Amino acid sequence: MSTVLVVEDSPAQRAMIKDLLKGSGLKVTEAIDGVEALEKIVKDCPDVVVLDIVMPRMNGYEVCRRLKSDPKTQNVPVVMCSSKGEEFDRYWGMKQGADAYIAKPFQPTELIGTVKQLLRG
């Protein structure tokens, strides 16, 4: 079973994303900010990371940059999932190495479809 790490500082958003992904047959782990996310990824590397951008301690852009610059984690797909929905935000997210960018609010099928597509590689 594939594992998805959901990195989101809002408990409500985190629970919703977790429920959606679990409902589609995926194993889900959680982190509340970028620092916790990096700690979890080092210990137990997920198959995909769903990453919020605006978070305390370390933002999603920084997490993505660190993952993509580390040979051990550079091939882990990252889906940026953020309320920052402007074209510039999407461009900047992809420039940090994100494999996909979903603006909130999103359709559940968009998130699940994107994650499953990245899992197929």
SEROGU-549896 format. One record per residue: residue number from 1; x negated, y negated, z of N, C-alpha, C in turn; residue in three letters. Coordinates in steps of 0.02 Angstrom, whole numbers. Each point is the difference from the previous one (the first is absolute). Layout:
{atom NUM {X Y Z} {X Y Z} {X Y Z} "Ala"};
...
***
This chain:
{atom 1 {-42 59 0} {42 -59 0} {-44 -63 0} "Met"};
{atom 2 {16 -47 -43} {-40 -61 -4} {15 -47 58} "Ser"};
{atom 3 {-52 -36 21} {6 -46 56} {-5 -72 -24} "Thr"};
{atom 4 {46 -42 25} {0 -71 -16} {-11 -38 65} "Val"};
{atom 5 {-48 -46 0} {-10 -44 57} {37 -66 -15} "Leu"};
{atom 6 {47 -17 44} {38 -62 -7} {-30 -51 48} "Val"};
{atom 7 {-26 -55 -28} {-31 -52 41} {45 -62 -4} "Val"};
{atom 8 {34 -14 55} {52 -52 1} {7 -24 71} "Glu"};
{atom 9 {-3 -66 11} {4 -26 69} {72 -9 24} "Asp"};
{atom 10 {49 -1 -45} {70 -6 21} {28 69 16} "Ser"};
{atom 11 {21 12 62} {27 66 19} {60 21 -44} "Pro"};
{atom 12 {43 -47 -16} {59 17 -41} {-20 21 -70} "Ala"};
{atom 13 {-44 -39 -31} {-24 16 -68} {-37 67 0} "Gln"};
{atom 14 {-42 10 51} {-40 62 5} {46 60 5} "Arg"};
{atom 15 {52 -5 42} {47 55 9} {38 15 -64} "Ala"};
{atom 16 {21 -53 -35} {37 9 -62} {-43 35 -53} "Met"};
{atom 17 {-61 -23 -9} {-45 30 -50} {-15 72 19} "Ile"};
{atom 18 {-13 12 64} {-14 68 24} {59 47 -14} "Lys"};
{atom 19 {60 -23 15} {60 42 -12} {9 15 -74} "Asp"};
{atom 20 {-11 -50 -42} {6 10 -73} {-49 54 -24} "Leu"};
{atom 21 {-62 -7 21} {-52 46 -24} {10 71 29} "Leu"};
{atom 22 {18 3 64} {13 66 30} {59 34 -35} "Lys"};
{atom 23 {51 -40 -16} {59 26 -33} {-15 29 -69} "Gly"};
{atom 24 {-56 -22 -29} {-18 26 -66} {-53 55 5} "Ser"};
{atom 25 {-9 26 62} {-42 59 9} {-73 -14 14} "Gly"};
{atom 26 {-17 -60 21} {-70 -16 14} {-13 -3 75} "Leu"};
{atom 27 {-62 13 19} {-20 -7 70} {-23 -73 9} "Lys"};
{atom 28 {22 -32 54} {-15 -71 8} {-37 -12 66} "Val"};
{atom 29 {-55 -38 -3} {-32 -25 60} {6 -76 -3} "Thr"};
{atom 30 {-11 -32 58} {11 -72 3} {-58 -37 33} "Glu"};
{atom 31 {-7 -63 -20} {-47 -46 34} {34 -68 2} "Ala"};
{atom 32 {-13 -38 54} {34 -64 7} {-40 -59 -26} "Ile"};
{atom 33 {-64 11 -17} {-39 -54 -30} {-60 30 -37} "Asp"};
{atom 34 {-39 -43 -32} {-55 23 -40} {-55 35 38} "Gly"};
{atom 35 {-15 -23 60} {-52 30 41} {19 72 18} "Val"};
{atom 36 {62 10 23} {23 67 16} {1 44 -62} "Glu"};
{atom 37 {20 -29 -56} {2 38 -63} {-69 28 -18} "Ala"};
{atom 38 {-51 -41 3} {-68 23 -17} {-23 54 48} "Leu"};
{atom 39 {16 -7 64} {-19 51 49} {33 67 -18} "Glu"};
{atom 40 {64 -2 -17} {37 61 -16} {-26 32 -65} "Lys"};
{atom 41 {-16 -42 -49} {-23 25 -65} {-67 36 8} "Ile"};
{atom 42 {-44 -27 42} {-66 31 12} {9 69 32} "Val"};
{atom 43 {47 5 48} {11 64 35} {35 51 -43} "Lys"};
{atom 44 {51 -21 -37} {42 46 -37} {25 -34 -63} "Asp"};
{atom 45 {-37 8 -54} {14 -37 -61} {67 20 -32} "Cys"};
{atom 46 {45 -49 -9} {65 15 -31} {-6 9 -76} "Pro"};
{atom 47 {53 23 -32} {1 7 -73} {17 -66 -34} "Asp"};
{atom 48 {39 -42 35} {20 -66 -25} {7 -47 60} "Val"};
{atom 49 {-15 -65 -11} {10 -50 52} {51 -51 -26} "Val"};
{atom 50 {53 -12 40} {48 -53 -15} {-18 -57 48} "Val"};
{atom 51 {-19 -57 -28} {-34 -52 38} {35 -67 -5} "Leu"};
{atom 52 {20 -27 58} {26 -68 4} {-59 -47 -8} "Asp"};
{atom 53 {13 -63 -18} {-56 -47 -7} {-7 -44 62} "Ile"};
{atom 54 {55 -31 22} {-3 -47 56} {7 38 66} "Val"};
{atom 55 {-58 9 34} {-1 37 64} {-50 -33 47} "Met"};
{atom 56 {8 11 65} {-49 -26 48} {-66 39 -5} "Pro"};
{atom 57 {-52 -28 27} {-68 29 5} {-35 9 -67} "Arg"};
{atom 58 {31 32 -49} {-32 7 -66} {56 7 -52} "Met"};
{atom 59 {-3 -42 -51} {54 2 -50} {-10 57 -50} "Asn"};
{atom 60 {52 12 -39} {0 55 -48} {-53 -7 -55} "Gly"};
{atom 61 {-14 -62 -21} {-51 -11 -51} {-68 26 25} "Tyr"};
{atom 62 {-16 -16 63} {-64 21 29} {-3 76 7} "Glu"};
{atom 63 {55 30 23} {3 73 6} {-12 33 -68} "Val"};
{atom 64 {34 -25 -50} {-6 28 -68} {-72 -7 -25} "Cys"};
{atom 65 {-30 -58 9} {-70 -10 -21} {-46 49 33} "Arg"};
{atom 66 {9 10 66} {-44 46 36} {10 72 -23} "Arg"};
{atom 67 {62 20 -12} {13 68 -23} {-33 11 -68} "Leu"};
{atom 68 {9 -47 -45} {-24 8 -69} {-75 -8 -6} "Lys"};
{atom 69 {-33 -30 50} {-73 -7 -4} {-37 57 36} "Ser"};
{atom 70 {37 44 33} {-30 57 36} {6 63 -43} "Asp"};
{atom 71 {-56 31 -18} {2 60 -43} {46 55 28} "Pro"};
{atom 72 {7 4 67} {42 53 30} {75 -13 -12} "Lys"};
{atom 73 {19 -63 -7} {72 -16 -5} {19 -36 -65} "Thr"};
{atom 74 {-48 -11 -44} {15 -41 -59} {52 30 -47} "Gln"};
{atom 75 {9 66 4} {49 32 -44} {69 9 31} "Asn"};
{atom 76 {9 -25 62} {66 3 32} {44 -54 -31} "Val"};
{atom 77 {56 19 -31} {44 -50 -30} {30 -46 53} "Pro"};
{atom 78 {4 -65 -16} {28 -50 45} {60 -34 -35} "Val"};
{atom 79 {57 0 35} {59 -36 -23} {8 -60 46} "Val"};
{atom 80 {-9 -60 -27} {12 -60 40} {75 -12 -1} "Met"};
{atom 81 {28 -11 59} {72 -9 7} {9 -63 42} "Cys"};
{atom 82 {19 -55 -32} {-1 -64 36} {56 -46 -20} "Ser"};
{atom 83 {17 -44 47} {50 -52 -15} {-30 -55 -43} "Ser"};
{atom 84 {-66 3 -10} {-33 -48 -44} {10 24 -72} "Lys"};
{atom 85 {53 -25 -31} {21 27 -65} {-18 -41 -61} "Gly"};
{atom 86 {-39 -52 9} {-18 -42 -58} {-50 37 -44} "Glu"};
{atom 87 {-2 -20 -63} {-46 31 -48} {-72 -4 24} "Glu"};
{atom 88 {-19 -56 31} {-68 -7 25} {-14 52 54} "Phe"};
{atom 89 {48 12 45} {-10 48 53} {-11 70 -29} "Asp"};
{atom 90 {39 17 -50} {-6 65 -34} {-70 5 -32} "Arg"};
{atom 91 {-19 -53 -36} {-66 -2 -32} {-56 9 51} "Tyr"};
{atom 92 {5 -37 56} {-52 2 51} {-3 70 32} "Trp"};
{atom 93 {58 30 12} {2 67 29} {-34 51 -46} "Gly"};
{atom 94 {14 -4 -64} {-31 47 -48} {-75 -14 -5} "Met"};
{atom 95 {-19 -63 6} {-71 -19 -3} {-38 29 60} "Lys"};
{atom 96 {33 11 57} {-33 29 58} {-7 76 -8} "Gln"};
{atom 97 {31 28 -52} {-6 71 -12} {64 40 9} "Gly"};
{atom 98 {56 -34 16} {63 35 8} {19 37 -63} "Ala"};
{atom 99 {31 59 8} {21 40 -58} {70 -18 -22} "Asp"};
{atom 100 {38 -31 46} {68 -22 -17} {19 -56 48} "Ala"};
{atom 101 {50 -40 -20} {22 -56 42} {76 -3 -3} "Tyr"};
{atom 102 {31 4 58} {73 -3 4} {19 -59 44} "Ile"};
{atom 103 {44 -43 -27} {22 -58 39} {61 18 41} "Ala"};
{atom 104 {2 -24 63} {59 9 42} {48 -57 -14} "Lys"};
{atom 105 {64 11 3} {32 65 11} {-5 43 -64} "Pro"};
{atom 106 {-6 65 9} {-7 45 -57} {56 51 0} "Phe"};
{atom 107 {9 33 -57} {48 55 -4} {-35 63 26} "Gln"};
{atom 108 {35 40 41} {-31 62 25} {-30 43 -56} "Pro"};
{atom 109 {34 3 -57} {-25 42 -55} {-66 -27 -27} "Thr"};
{atom 110 {-9 -66 3} {-63 -29 -24} {-59 22 43} "Glu"};
{atom 111 {9 -2 66} {-53 20 45} {-15 75 -7} "Leu"};
{atom 112 {51 41 3} {-9 73 -4} {-31 19 -67} "Ile"};
{atom 113 {26 -29 -54} {-26 15 -67} {-73 -19 -7} "Gly"};
{atom 114 {-18 -58 26} {-69 -24 -4} {-47 46 39} "Thr"};
{atom 115 {19 17 62} {-41 44 41} {-8 68 -33} "Val"};
{atom 116 {54 29 -24} {-4 67 -31} {-42 -2 -64} "Lys"};
{atom 117 {6 -53 -37} {-41 -7 -61} {-74 -2 17} "Gln"};
{atom 118 {-18 -37 53} {-70 -3 21} {-25 67 27} "Leu"};
{atom 119 {44 38 32} {-19 65 26} {-16 49 -58} "Leu"};
{atom 120 {36 -9 -55} {-13 43 -59} {-65 -19 -33} "Arg"};
{atom 121 {-22 -63 13} {-64 -25 -25} {0 -8 -74} "Gly"};
***
